[in-house]
Amino acid sequence: SLVTSMGRMAAHTGQIITYEQMLNCPHEFAPEVDKLAMDSPAPLRLGPDGKYPCPQPGVLKDREY
């Protein structure tokens, strides 16, 4: 729902997210999710250090990872 998306974006960016901001947000939480298949690569990939990226609230303010 819109409210859960607002909470997720607020938690991951460290910012207050308004209803209007979420409605007009260009960020896609699951890019091309409609094209995922069982043999598709994972949408979130390991970094060069071998670890998955994690949210950085207050550091990355325009996206989750």
C-alpha positions as CSV (number, residue, x, y, z in Angstrom):
1,S,0.0,0.0,0.0
2,L,1.0,3.6,-0.3
3,V,1.4,3.9,3.5
4,T,3.8,1.0,3.7
5,S,5.8,2.4,0.8
6,M,6.0,5.8,2.6
7,G,7.3,4.0,5.7
8,R,9.8,2.0,3.8
9,M,11.2,5.0,2.0
10,A,11.3,7.1,5.2
11,A,13.2,4.3,7.1
12,H,15.6,3.7,4.2
13,T,16.4,7.4,3.5
14,G,16.1,8.9,7.0
15,Q,13.6,11.6,5.8
16,I,10.0,12.4,6.4
17,I,8.1,11.3,3.3
18,T,4.8,13.0,2.6
19,Y,1.8,11.5,0.8
20,E,2.4,13.9,-2.2
21,Q,6.1,13.0,-2.3
22,M,5.3,9.3,-2.4
23,L,2.6,9.7,-5.1
24,N,5.2,11.6,-7.3
25,C,8.2,9.5,-6.4
26,P,10.2,8.3,-9.4
27,H,11.9,5.5,-7.4
28,E,10.8,2.0,-8.3
29,F,11.0,-0.3,-5.3
30,A,11.2,-3.5,-7.4
31,P,12.4,-2.6,-10.9
32,E,10.9,-4.8,-13.6
33,V,9.4,-7.2,-11.1
34,D,6.9,-8.2,-13.7
35,K,9.7,-9.7,-15.7
36,L,11.3,-11.8,-12.9
37,A,11.3,-15.6,-13.4
38,M,12.6,-18.5,-11.4
39,D,15.9,-18.4,-13.4
40,S,16.3,-14.6,-13.3
41,P,19.2,-13.1,-11.5
42,A,18.5,-11.6,-8.1
43,P,17.4,-7.9,-8.3
44,L,19.8,-7.0,-5.5
45,R,23.4,-8.0,-6.2
46,L,26.4,-8.5,-4.0
47,G,28.9,-5.7,-3.8
48,P,32.6,-5.9,-4.6
49,D,33.2,-6.8,-0.9
50,G,30.9,-9.9,-1.2
51,K,28.1,-8.3,0.9
52,Y,24.7,-7.1,0.0
53,P,24.2,-3.4,0.2
54,C,22.2,-2.1,3.1
55,P,20.1,1.1,3.5
56,Q,22.0,4.1,4.7
57,P,19.4,6.4,6.3
58,G,20.4,10.1,6.0
59,V,23.3,9.3,3.6
60,L,21.4,8.1,0.5
61,K,18.4,10.3,0.4
62,D,17.0,9.5,-3.1
63,R,17.0,5.7,-3.1
64,E,17.1,2.7,-0.8
65,Y,20.5,1.2,-1.6
